[in-house]
C-alpha cells in the first residue's frame, strides 16, 4: 500500500485518527510520518510490548535462530509475535517457555471441564472420601460414626443420581 501523503513510498505506519467521533485511517511511510510530527524512532509493536521483548531481553542467538520447518527467523517472531508452524514451538522452546508461563497459569494445558461434569466429579470425590472414612470407622468398631457416615453416603448417592 502506498503512503497516503506522498503516494510514492510503501506505507509501514498505520494510524487511526478519531476527530469528533469520526475515525480516519492514515497509512504513511516513515518519512512522511516523521514530517507530520509522529515519533517513529523507538516504536514498539504490540507483540513486543506483550512479550516484553522491547527491553532487549532476547539474545542475539534467539534473533538468529530459524525454524527448521517453515524457516521463520527469531527476528521475524520478535517483530510479528506469531509463529509460523507447529515446529516453531520446538525451535523457540527456550524463549517461549518464560513467555507462556507469564501469560498463563502454568506450562500444562488443563482444558475446561463443563459445569455438570465438574460437579459430578466433586460428588464422586466426596463419596469416595466418605467410603474410606466408613471403612475406617468399621475397622475401629465405631458403629455410631459408621452409621452417620453411611447415612451421609446415601445422601451423596441420591444427589448424584
N, CA, C and O atoms as a DFTB+ gen file, in Angstrom:
644 C
 N C O
     1  1       0.849      -1.170       0.000
     2  2       0.000       0.000       0.000
     3  2       0.902       1.243       0.000
     4  3       1.865       1.316       0.762
     5  1       0.591       2.184      -0.832
     6  2       1.380       3.411      -0.917
     7  2       0.978       4.395       0.173
     8  3      -0.141       4.379       0.685
     9  1       1.925       5.237       0.501
    10  2       1.730       6.275       1.510
    11  2       0.601       7.208       1.082
    12  3       0.543       7.629      -0.073
    13  1      -0.312       7.536       2.029
    14  2      -1.424       8.442       1.743
    15  2      -0.962       9.878       1.518
    16  3      -1.687      10.680       0.929
    17  1       0.238      10.204       1.982
    18  2       0.714      11.579       1.865
    19  2       1.514      11.814       0.587
    20  3       1.170      12.692      -0.205
    21  1       2.583      11.036       0.377
    22  2       3.442      11.263      -0.792
    23  2       3.053      10.414      -2.003
    24  3       3.433      10.741      -3.127
    25  1       2.316       9.350      -1.794
    26  2       1.877       8.426      -2.848
    27  2       3.036       7.822      -3.646
    28  3       2.873       7.431      -4.802
    29  1       4.223       7.755      -2.998
    30  2       5.394       7.234      -3.702
    31  2       5.995       6.019      -2.985
    32  3       6.338       5.020      -3.617
    33  1       6.114       6.118      -1.664
    34  2       6.779       5.064      -0.888
    35  2       5.756       4.147      -0.228
    36  3       4.584       4.489      -0.071
    37  1       6.244       2.974       0.149
    38  2       5.408       1.973       0.822
    39  2       5.047       2.471       2.219
    40  3       5.911       2.962       2.946
    41  1       3.778       2.345       2.598
    42  2       3.361       2.759       3.945
    43  2       3.634       1.619       4.920
    44  3       3.244       0.474       4.694
    45  1       4.306       1.961       5.996
    46  2       4.594       0.970       7.043
    47  2       4.035       1.408       8.391
    48  3       4.076       0.652       9.362
    49  1       3.520       2.617       8.445
    50  2       2.958       3.143       9.687
    51  2       1.478       3.409       9.448
    52  3       1.093       4.112       8.514
    53  1       0.666       2.827      10.316
    54  2      -0.777       2.923      10.163
    55  2      -1.354       3.578      11.416
    56  3      -1.190       3.077      12.529
    57  1      -2.020       4.688      11.215
    58  2      -2.532       5.473      12.330
    59  2      -4.037       5.638      12.159
    60  3      -4.518       5.915      11.060
    61  1      -4.776       5.467      13.249
    62  2      -6.211       5.741      13.228
    63  2      -6.429       7.036      13.988
    64  3      -6.103       7.143      15.171
    65  1      -6.975       8.000      13.302
    66  2      -7.212       9.309      13.881
    67  2      -8.711       9.453      14.125
    68  3      -9.506       9.247      13.208
    69  1      -9.107       9.804      15.350
    70  2     -10.520       9.987      15.673
    71  2     -10.750      11.456      15.973
    72  3     -10.186      12.005      16.920
    73  1     -11.592      12.095      15.150
    74  2     -11.919      13.508      15.327
    75  2     -13.438      13.630      15.346
    76  3     -14.113      13.238      14.395
    77  1     -13.969      14.176      16.439
    78  2     -15.421      14.342      16.615
    79  2     -16.183      13.040      16.377
    80  3     -17.252      13.038      15.767
    81  1     -15.618      11.928      16.868
    82  2     -16.280      10.636      16.752
    83  2     -16.123       9.957      15.410
    84  3     -16.609       8.841      15.227
    85  1     -15.456      10.601      14.467
    86  2     -15.231      10.004      13.147
    87  2     -13.808       9.476      13.065
    88  3     -12.845      10.209      13.291
    89  1     -13.689       8.198      12.740
    90  2     -12.368       7.568      12.634
    91  2     -11.874       7.671      11.197
    92  3     -12.629       7.470      10.245
    93  1     -10.596       7.988      11.063
    94  2      -9.970       8.087       9.753
    95  2      -8.622       7.389       9.832
    96  3      -7.824       7.674      10.725
    97  1      -8.367       6.487       8.913
    98  2      -7.097       5.760       8.904
    99  2      -6.109       6.448       7.991
   100  3      -6.451       6.871       6.887
   101  1      -4.874       6.555       8.463
   102  2      -3.781       7.106       7.667
   103  2      -2.720       6.027       7.509
   104  3      -2.356       5.348       8.469
   105  1      -2.237       5.884       6.303
   106  2      -1.180       4.920       6.005
   107  2       0.001       5.732       5.494
   108  3      -0.044       6.296       4.400
   109  1       1.058       5.784       6.300
   110  2       2.183       6.664       5.988
   111  2       3.491       5.910       5.877
   112  3       3.679       4.864       6.497
   113  1       4.395       6.458       5.074
   114  2       5.760       5.946       5.042
   115  2       6.489       6.586       6.226
   116  3       6.024       7.603       6.741
   117  1       7.613       6.024       6.672
   118  2       8.315       6.602       7.827
   119  2       8.697       8.070       7.635
   120  3       8.644       8.847       8.588
   121  1       9.080       8.456       6.423
   122  2       9.494       9.839       6.175
   123  2       8.329      10.810       6.377
   124  3       8.472      11.820       7.065
   125  1       7.182      10.502       5.777
   126  2       6.007      11.383       5.911
   127  2       5.478      11.389       7.344
   128  3       5.008      12.418       7.830
   129  1       5.554      10.246       8.016
   130  2       5.105      10.177       9.416
   131  2       5.963      11.085      10.279
   132  3       5.450      11.794      11.144
   133  1       7.273      11.063      10.042
   134  2       8.171      11.903      10.827
   135  2       7.928      13.383      10.521
   136  3       7.942      14.215      11.428
   137  1       7.706      13.709       9.252
   138  2       7.421      15.092       8.869
   139  2       6.139      15.604       9.517
   140  3       6.034      16.788       9.836
   141  1       5.158      14.709       9.713
   142  2       3.894      15.138      10.315
   143  2       3.955      15.197      11.840
   144  3       2.966      15.521      12.498
   145  1       5.131      14.881      12.396
   146  2       5.308      15.017      13.840
   147  2       5.160      13.735      14.635
   148  3       5.229      13.769      15.863
   149  1       4.958      12.605      13.975
   150  2       4.869      11.332      14.693
   151  2       6.258      10.853      15.080
   152  3       7.194      10.939      14.286
   153  1       6.389      10.355      16.286
   154  2       7.674       9.807      16.736
   155  2       7.779       8.373      16.233
   156  3       7.122       7.477      16.763
   157  1       8.600       8.155      15.217
   158  2       8.734       6.815      14.652
   159  2       9.991       6.113      15.133
   160  3      10.219       4.952      14.793
   161  1      10.796       6.790      15.908
   162  2      12.003       6.171      16.475
   163  2      11.622       5.462      17.770
   164  3      10.795       5.960      18.534
   165  1      12.213       4.325      18.012
   166  2      11.990       3.540      19.234
   167  2      10.521       3.180      19.444
   168  3      10.036       3.160      20.575
   169  1       9.828       2.902      18.364
   170  2       8.426       2.499      18.451
   171  2       8.374       1.001      18.730
   172  3       9.110       0.222      18.125
   173  1       7.494       0.604      19.652
   174  2       7.336      -0.811      19.988
   175  2       6.081      -1.344      19.325
   176  3       5.051      -0.671      19.267
   177  1       6.188      -2.553      18.833
   178  2       4.993      -3.193      18.300
   179  2       4.217      -3.809      19.461
   180  3       4.765      -3.992      20.548
   181  1       2.961      -4.124      19.237
   182  2       2.135      -4.743      20.283
   183  2       2.759      -6.061      20.736
   184  3       2.854      -6.288      21.943
   185  1       3.192      -6.945      19.824
   186  2       3.811      -8.182      20.299
   187  2       5.042      -7.926      21.167
   188  3       5.283      -8.649      22.134
   189  1       5.813      -6.908      20.826
   190  2       6.986      -6.593      21.641
   191  2       6.568      -6.166      23.043
   192  3       7.204      -6.544      24.026
   193  1       5.493      -5.376      23.136
   194  2       5.028      -4.963      24.454
   195  2       4.490      -6.149      25.238
   196  3       4.777      -6.306      26.425
   197  1       3.696      -6.994      24.553
   198  2       3.100      -8.144      25.233
   199  2       4.147      -9.124      25.727
   200  3       4.058      -9.637      26.842
   201  1       5.132      -9.377      24.891
   202  2       6.122     -10.385      25.240
   203  2       7.315      -9.823      25.985
   204  3       8.204     -10.580      26.374
   205  1       7.359      -8.513      26.196
   206  2       8.454      -7.929      26.943
   207  2       9.766      -7.964      26.192
   208  3      10.833      -7.907      26.803
   209  1       9.702      -8.057      24.883
   210  2      10.931      -8.189      24.106
   211  2      11.589      -6.849      23.812
   212  3      12.764      -6.809      23.449
   213  1      10.872      -5.779      23.958
   214  2      11.409      -4.486      23.569
   215  2      12.549      -4.043      24.469
   216  3      13.372      -3.218      24.071
   217  1      12.603      -4.574      25.659
   218  2      13.636      -4.170      26.602
   219  2      14.972      -4.820      26.322
   220  3      15.894      -4.696      27.127
   221  1      15.102      -5.517      25.189
   222  2      16.369      -6.141      24.849
   223  2      16.597      -7.433      25.598
   224  3      17.738      -7.863      25.760
   225  1      15.520      -8.063      26.062
   226  2      15.651      -9.289      26.835
   227  2      16.059     -10.469      25.971
   228  3      16.657     -11.422      26.470
   229  1      15.742     -10.419      24.672
   230  2      16.074     -11.564      23.836
   231  2      17.537     -11.483      23.427
   232  3      18.103     -10.402      23.269
   233  1      18.118     -12.635      23.263
   234  2      19.532     -12.696      22.945
   235  2      19.750     -12.622      21.444
   236  3      18.826     -12.808      20.654
   237  1      20.989     -12.346      21.071
   238  2      21.348     -12.322      19.652
   239  2      21.164     -13.703      19.051
   240  3      20.854     -13.837      17.867
   241  1      21.357     -14.738      19.876
   242  2      21.183     -16.123      19.398
   243  2      19.730     -16.367      19.006
   244  3      19.459     -17.004      17.989
   245  1      18.798     -15.864      19.806
   246  2      17.376     -16.055      19.502
   247  2      17.022     -15.377      18.186
   248  3      16.277     -15.935      17.380
   249  1      17.545     -14.187      17.965
   250  2      17.236     -13.456      16.738
   251  2      17.778     -14.172      15.508
   252  3      17.229     -14.033      14.415
   253  1      18.853     -14.938      15.679
   254  2      19.469     -15.662      14.560
   255  2      18.832     -17.023      14.322
   256  3      18.968     -17.585      13.236
   257  1      18.137     -17.562      15.326
   258  2      17.523     -18.887      15.198
   259  2      16.500     -18.895      14.080
   260  3      15.857     -17.884      13.800
   261  1      16.355     -20.059      13.438
   262  2      15.285     -20.225      12.453
   263  2      14.614     -21.565      12.685
   264  3      15.242     -22.513      13.156
   265  1      13.353     -21.634      12.357
   266  2      12.602     -22.880      12.457
   267  2      13.042     -23.785      11.303
   268  3      13.074     -23.335      10.158
   269  1      13.382     -25.047      11.576
   270  2      13.821     -25.930      10.505
   271  2      12.707     -26.311       9.524
   272  3      12.991     -26.815       8.437
   273  1      11.453     -26.077       9.891
   274  2      10.337     -26.474       9.038
   275  2       9.849     -25.327       8.156
   276  3       9.761     -25.476       6.937
   277  1       9.531     -24.184       8.765
   278  2       8.971     -23.081       7.977
   279  2       9.978     -21.956       7.752
   280  3       9.701     -21.003       7.024
   281  1      11.150     -22.072       8.382
   282  2      12.250     -21.117       8.224
   283  2      11.951     -19.730       8.792
   284  3      12.569     -18.747       8.384
   285  1      11.003     -19.647       9.735
   286  2      10.735     -18.388      10.419
   287  2      11.958     -18.034      11.245
   288  3      12.505     -18.886      11.946
   289  1      12.388     -16.791      11.168
   290  2      13.551     -16.346      11.937
   291  2      13.089     -15.781      13.273
   292  3      11.957     -15.315      13.405
   293  1      13.974     -15.826      14.258
   294  2      13.678     -15.252      15.560
   295  2      13.365     -13.772      15.463
   296  3      12.516     -13.258      16.192
   297  1      14.059     -13.083      14.553
   298  2      13.797     -11.652      14.382
   299  2      12.386     -11.420      13.829
   300  3      11.732     -10.440      14.185
   301  1      11.920     -12.324      12.958
   302  2      10.550     -12.209      12.435
   303  2       9.531     -12.453      13.544
   304  3       8.511     -11.770      13.629
   305  1       9.825     -13.436      14.391
   306  2       8.946     -13.720      15.531
   307  2       8.894     -12.513      16.459
   308  3       7.827     -12.153      16.956
   309  1      10.040     -11.892      16.692
   310  2      10.091     -10.728      17.566
   311  2       9.236      -9.600      17.011
   312  3       8.514      -8.942      17.760
   313  1       9.313      -9.370      15.698
   314  2       8.554      -8.276      15.082
   315  2       7.058      -8.555      15.059
   316  3       6.256      -7.696      15.424
   317  1       6.686      -9.757      14.630
   318  2       5.271     -10.057      14.429
   319  2       4.577     -10.698      15.598
   320  3       3.357     -10.595      15.726
   321  1       5.337     -11.367      16.469
   322  2       4.735     -12.027      17.623
   323  2       3.953     -13.271      17.278
   324  3       3.175     -13.760      18.097
   325  1       4.149     -13.797      16.065
   326  2       3.430     -15.005      15.639
   327  2       4.420     -16.044      15.161
   328  3       5.445     -15.730      14.556
   329  1       4.088     -17.281      15.447
   330  2       4.899     -18.396      14.976
   331  2       4.367     -18.848      13.627
   332  3       3.216     -18.586      13.276
   333  1       5.226     -19.535      12.875
   334  2       4.844     -19.923      11.532
   335  2       4.241     -21.299      11.409
   336  3       3.447     -21.548      10.502
   337  1       4.610     -22.220      12.322
   338  2       4.138     -23.600      12.212
   339  2       4.303     -24.298      13.562
   340  3       4.897     -23.724      14.474
   341  1       3.795     -25.517      13.710
   342  2       3.964     -26.243      14.975
   343  2       5.433     -26.472      15.341
   344  3       5.773     -26.547      16.522
   345  1       6.303     -26.583      14.336
   346  2       7.727     -26.789      14.597
   347  2       8.381     -25.606      15.288
   348  3       9.405     -25.764      15.954
   349  1       7.802     -24.423      15.138
   350  2       8.348     -23.220      15.782
   351  2       8.329     -23.348      17.309
   352  3       9.201     -22.819      17.997
   353  1       7.324     -24.059      17.823
   354  2       7.241     -24.224      19.275
   355  2       8.457     -24.961      19.811
   356  3       8.923     -24.685      20.917
   357  1       8.964     -25.888      19.033
   358  2      10.165     -26.621      19.442
   359  2      11.409     -25.778      19.181
   360  3      12.309     -25.728      20.019
   361  1      11.467     -25.116      18.030
   362  2      12.639     -24.325      17.666
   363  2      12.870     -23.164      18.639
   364  3      14.014     -22.841      18.958
   365  1      11.791     -22.540      19.107
   366  2      11.904     -21.387      20.004
   367  2      11.482     -21.731      21.431
   368  3      11.058     -20.857      22.187
   369  1      11.599     -23.001      21.791
   370  2      11.168     -23.509      23.093
   371  2      11.715     -22.696      24.262
   372  3      10.956     -22.307      25.149
   373  1      13.013     -22.437      24.275
   374  2      13.637     -21.722      25.399
   375  2      13.069     -20.320      25.571
   376  3      12.883     -19.850      26.693
   377  1      12.796     -19.661      24.459
   378  2      12.272     -18.303      24.523
   379  2      10.779     -18.293      24.862
   380  3      10.300     -17.387      25.544
   381  1      10.053     -19.299      24.388
   382  2       8.605     -19.347      24.592
   383  2       8.213     -19.724      26.014
   384  3       7.218     -19.219      26.535
   385  1       8.984     -20.608      26.649
   386  2       8.583     -21.095      27.975
   387  2       8.371     -19.972      28.982
   388  3       7.328     -19.951      29.637
   389  1       9.307     -19.035      29.140
   390  2       9.045     -17.968      30.111
   391  2       7.870     -17.079      29.708
   392  3       7.135     -16.596      30.570
   393  1       7.687     -16.859      28.395
   394  2       6.565     -16.041      27.929
   395  2       5.241     -16.714      28.252
   396  3       4.329     -16.087      28.792
   397  1       5.142     -18.001      27.916
   398  2       3.904     -18.733      28.156
   399  2       3.609     -18.853      29.642
   400  3       2.460     -18.734      30.065
   401  1       4.650     -19.091      30.434
   402  2       4.452     -19.202      31.880
   403  2       3.934     -17.884      32.451
   404  3       3.121     -17.878      33.375
   405  1       4.407     -16.777      31.899
   406  2       3.963     -15.464      32.386
   407  2       2.534     -15.157      31.942
   408  3       1.786     -14.507      32.672
   409  1       2.149     -15.623      30.741
   410  2       0.814     -15.318      30.215
   411  2      -0.256     -16.248      30.747
   412  3      -1.419     -15.857      30.853
   413  1       0.119     -17.477      31.085
   414  2      -0.849     -18.479      31.507
   415  2      -0.542     -18.934      32.924
   416  3       0.479     -18.549      33.494
   417  1      -1.403     -19.736      33.485
   418  2      -1.207     -20.251      34.840
   419  2      -0.498     -21.588      34.779
   420  3      -1.051     -22.605      35.198
   421  1       0.701     -21.598      34.271
   422  2       1.477     -22.831      34.207
   423  2       1.829     -23.191      32.779
   424  3       1.494     -22.479      31.832
   425  1       2.519     -24.325      32.651
   426  2       3.019     -24.752      31.350
   427  2       2.257     -25.951      30.791
   428  3       2.607     -26.465      29.729
   429  1       1.220     -26.401      31.495
   430  2       0.461     -27.566      31.052
   431  2      -0.979     -27.161      30.773
   432  3      -1.618     -26.498      31.591
   433  1      -1.484     -27.567      29.609
   434  2      -2.875     -27.240      29.270
   435  2      -3.803     -28.197      30.001
   436  3      -3.717     -29.412      29.821
   437  1      -4.677     -27.658      30.812
   438  2      -5.610     -28.471      31.590
   439  2      -6.965     -28.570      30.917
   440  3      -7.718     -29.511      31.169
   441  1      -7.276     -27.623      30.074
   442  2      -8.566     -27.632      29.401
   443  2      -9.674     -27.149      30.311
   444  3      -9.454     -26.836      31.481
   445  1     -10.847     -27.095      29.762
   446  2     -12.015     -26.673      30.528
   447  2     -12.912     -27.882      30.729
   448  3     -13.005     -28.752      29.864
   449  1     -13.573     -27.926      31.883
   450  2     -14.484     -29.016      32.199
   451  2     -15.878     -28.422      32.326
   452  3     -16.056     -27.442      33.050
   453  1     -16.873     -28.984      31.646
   454  2     -18.242     -28.475      31.774
   455  2     -18.710     -28.513      33.224
   456  3     -18.320     -29.399      33.985
   457  1     -19.538     -27.560      33.601
   458  2     -20.022     -27.435      34.981
   459  2     -20.638     -28.733      35.494
   460  3     -20.359     -29.136      36.623
   461  1     -21.468     -29.394      34.693
   462  2     -22.141     -30.630      35.118
   463  2     -21.111     -31.705      35.440
   464  3     -21.222     -32.399      36.451
   465  1     -20.111     -31.839      34.576
   466  2     -19.082     -32.857      34.800
   467  2     -18.235     -32.516      36.022
   468  3     -17.872     -33.403      36.793
   469  1     -17.917     -31.220      36.203
   470  2     -17.128     -30.800      37.356
   471  2     -17.863     -31.127      38.656
   472  3     -17.261     -31.612      39.614
   473  1     -19.193     -30.853      38.679
   474  2     -19.992     -31.152      39.871
   475  2     -20.056     -32.652      40.115
   476  3     -19.981     -33.094      41.262
   477  1     -20.195     -33.450      39.042
   478  2     -20.240     -34.913      39.186
   479  2     -18.926     -35.427      39.762
   480  3     -18.922     -36.327      40.603
   481  1     -17.821     -34.861      39.313
   482  2     -16.511     -35.272      39.846
   483  2     -16.393     -34.932      41.324
   484  3     -15.849     -35.712      42.106
   485  1     -16.907     -33.762      41.707
   486  2     -16.846     -33.359      43.112
   487  2     -17.679     -34.298      43.984
   488  3     -17.244     -34.690      45.067
   489  1     -18.869     -34.656      43.517
   490  2     -19.724     -35.576      44.268
   491  2     -19.045     -36.937      44.392
   492  3     -19.044     -37.534      45.468
   493  1     -18.467     -37.431      43.297
   494  2     -17.778     -38.725      43.324
   495  2     -16.593     -38.687      44.281
   496  3     -16.334     -39.658      44.992
   497  1     -15.880     -37.580      44.301
   498  2     -14.727     -37.432      45.194
   499  2     -15.176     -37.439      46.655
   500  3     -14.562     -38.095      47.496
   501  1     -16.266     -36.696      46.956
   502  2     -16.777     -36.682      48.340
   503  2     -17.264     -38.071      48.738
   504  3     -17.044     -38.505      49.869
   505  1     -17.926     -38.774      47.809
   506  2     -18.429     -40.119      48.104
   507  2     -17.270     -41.067      48.393
   508  3     -17.355     -41.899      49.297
   509  1     -16.197     -40.943      47.633
   510  2     -15.022     -41.799      47.858
   511  2     -14.411     -41.528      49.234
   512  3     -14.025     -42.457      49.943
   513  1     -14.327     -40.264      49.600
   514  2     -13.804     -39.902      50.929
   515  2     -14.691     -40.487      52.027
   516  3     -14.185     -41.002      53.024
   517  1     -16.016     -40.409      51.848
   518  2     -16.943     -40.956      52.840
   519  2     -16.806     -42.480      52.950
   520  3     -16.861     -43.030      54.050
   521  1     -16.626     -43.166      51.799
   522  2     -16.443     -44.628      51.828
   523  2     -15.202     -45.011      52.625
   524  3     -15.232     -45.939      53.433
   525  1     -14.111     -44.286      52.388
   526  2     -12.872     -44.570      53.122
   527  2     -13.056     -44.320      54.613
   528  3     -12.604     -45.109      55.442
   529  1     -13.727     -43.212      54.951
   530  2     -13.968     -42.912      56.366
   531  2     -14.873     -43.970      56.986
   532  3     -14.677     -44.338      58.144
   533  1     -15.870     -44.472      56.235
   534  2     -16.773     -45.519      56.710
   535  2     -16.000     -46.802      57.000
   536  3     -16.194     -47.425      58.043
   537  1     -15.128     -47.194      56.078
   538  2     -14.303     -48.397      56.292
   539  2     -13.436     -48.264      57.530
   540  3     -13.291     -49.211      58.302
   541  1     -12.855     -47.073      57.719
   542  2     -12.012     -46.831      58.896
   543  2     -12.844     -46.925      60.175
   544  3     -12.403     -47.514      61.162
   545  1     -14.038     -46.348      60.160
   546  2     -14.913     -46.390      61.342
   547  2     -15.319     -47.824      61.659
   548  3     -15.384     -48.203      62.828
   549  1     -15.592     -48.627      60.626
   550  2     -15.966     -50.035      60.856
   551  2     -14.786     -50.794      61.443
   552  3     -14.958     -51.577      62.377
   553  1     -13.572     -50.570      60.900
   554  2     -12.377     -51.252      61.444
   555  2     -12.146     -50.876      62.896
   556  3     -11.704     -51.711      63.685
   557  1     -12.443     -49.611      63.270
   558  2     -12.271     -49.166      64.661
   559  2     -13.437     -49.615      65.528
   560  3     -13.421     -49.429      66.745
   561  1     -14.442     -50.203      64.903
   562  2     -15.661     -50.654      65.581
   563  2     -16.408     -49.473      66.204
   564  3     -17.033     -49.605      67.256
   565  1     -16.332     -48.323      65.543
   566  2     -17.070     -47.128      65.949
   567  2     -18.342     -47.103      65.112
   568  3     -18.431     -46.412      64.097
   569  1     -19.347     -47.896      65.579
   570  2     -20.538     -48.116      64.774
   571  2     -21.448     -46.890      64.685
   572  3     -22.172     -46.731      63.702
   573  1     -21.418     -46.034      65.688
   574  2     -22.230     -44.814      65.617
   575  2     -21.712     -43.897      64.500
   576  3     -22.483     -43.357      63.707
   577  1     -20.394     -43.741      64.464
   578  2     -19.781     -42.938      63.403
   579  2     -20.025     -43.593      62.045
   580  3     -20.296     -42.907      61.059
   581  1     -19.928     -44.929      62.000
   582  2     -20.148     -45.669      60.751
   583  2     -21.578     -45.445      60.252
   584  3     -21.787     -45.265      59.052
   585  1     -22.566     -45.454      61.160
   586  2     -23.963     -45.245      60.768
   587  2     -24.165     -43.825      60.241
   588  3     -24.899     -43.616      59.274
   589  1     -23.507     -42.841      60.885
   590  2     -23.605     -41.453      60.438
   591  2     -22.994     -41.302      59.042
   592  3     -23.575     -40.656      58.170
   593  1     -21.812     -41.906      58.839
   594  2     -21.145     -41.838      57.532
   595  2     -21.959     -42.558      56.451
   596  3     -22.039     -42.088      55.316
   597  1     -22.573     -43.718      56.813
   598  2     -23.407     -44.464      55.875
   599  2     -24.574     -43.605      55.403
   600  3     -24.903     -43.583      54.217
   601  1     -25.206     -42.887      56.360
   602  2     -26.336     -42.030      56.004
   603  2     -25.900     -40.871      55.099
   604  3     -26.616     -40.512      54.164
   605  1     -24.742     -40.291      55.374
   606  2     -24.219     -39.216      54.517
   607  2     -23.891     -39.746      53.125
   608  3     -24.118     -39.072      52.121
   609  1     -23.352     -40.967      53.080
   610  2     -23.004     -41.575      51.806
   611  2     -24.271     -41.840      50.983
   612  3     -24.274     -41.641      49.768
   613  1     -25.327     -42.280      51.633
   614  2     -26.604     -42.476      50.939
   615  2     -27.142     -41.154      50.395
   616  3     -27.676     -41.095      49.288
   617  1     -26.992     -40.098      51.189
   618  2     -27.422     -38.747      50.749
   619  2     -26.637     -38.309      49.525
   620  3     -27.204     -37.726      48.601
   621  1     -25.346     -38.580      49.509
   622  2     -24.496     -38.222      48.361
   623  2     -24.940     -39.003      47.116
   624  3     -25.003     -38.445      46.020
   625  1     -25.247     -40.294      47.290
   626  2     -25.633     -41.088      46.128
   627  2     -26.979     -40.633      45.572
   628  3     -27.215     -40.741      44.368
   629  1     -27.872     -40.120      46.438
   630  2     -29.156     -39.574      45.965
   631  2     -28.938     -38.271      45.191
   632  3     -29.646     -37.991      44.225
   633  1     -27.936     -37.464      45.631
   634  2     -27.604     -36.215      44.929
   635  2     -27.080     -36.513      43.535
   636  3     -27.438     -35.844      42.565
   637  1     -26.217     -37.539      43.445
   638  2     -25.587     -37.876      42.147
   639  2     -26.595     -38.510      41.206
   640  3     -26.503     -38.316      39.994
   641  1     -27.551     -39.259      41.726
   642  2     -28.493     -39.988      40.879
   643  2     -29.633     -39.154      40.514
   644  3     -30.528     -39.609      39.801
